[in-house]
């Protein structure tokens, strides 16, 4: 299969300004995704999609290809599906599979990427794979809505009093890896197909940068990851 490793990096972050190029343990955040994608044995090409000239300069320093995104696909309300479609239209090459690697979830192993790609080799009918983490204490049984006078309404009231070890595991998208067959994406217009499987990653390596607090946590995790402690 021809596999495109696609790294989406919009420049207009509000929660963490310029987060994709913020230094995390001495390396721009986007650099972790570029480096790990290049190590993959199964990714054919690596491309960054961005609207930012600042990000482009950083991408060049990592000797990585990039495509300048249109402003239409770089707004706060722009759909990632449209940005991916723009990349496919601009590239001269054609691909069987797209592996999306968000810079904001930088902790992933090259084996994770190649394992996800291998899932498509082993299941020719599979359209999408999404990386997940198993949640323990963060569980719908421990979650609530509040009404107008702050009375708690359980999302799963029948599970509220169960012990954690008696609850059925639930999984959350961790943002590290999304992969989809190009044929399925072009047919449905949805990057995450209804015909999908999950790839479970360790919760210890879960990081997702949306706030300054997330950035601090991620830097701590990355330092430990580099030491082999996660």
CORTAKA-V557902 format. One line per field, one symbol per residue. phi: phi as a letter, one per 40 degrees, with the letter a starting at -180 (. if undefined). psi: psi as a letter, one per 40 degrees, with the letter a starting at -180 (. if undefined). burial: 1 if it has 9 or more other C-alpha atoms within 8 Angstrom, else 0. A space follows every 50 residues. Layout:
phi=???
psi=???
burial=???
This chain:
phi=.cbccbbcaccccccbdfccbccbfgbddccccccccccccbccbbbbba bbcccdccdcccfbcabccccccbcdbcccdccccccccccccbbcabbc bcccbccaccccccccccccccbcccbabbcbbccbccadcbbacbccbg ccbccbdcbdcccdccccdbbbccgcabbacccccccbgbcccccbbbbc bcccbcaacbbccdcccccccccccccgcc
psi=ihhhhhhhgiefhddghfddeihhfehhddddddddddeheehdihhhhi ehdddddddddefiiihhiiddefideihdddddddddddidiiidihhh hhdegegiidddddddddddddgeehdihhiiihicdgideeiiihadff hhhhdgdeedeiideeihiiihheedhhiihdddddddehdhidgiiihh ihddehihheidddddddddddddddefe.
burial=01111111111110010111110100111111111110010010011111 11001101110101111010001100010011100110000000111111 11111111010111011011000001111111111000101111010000 00111100010000000000000111111111011000000110010010 100011111101011011101111100000
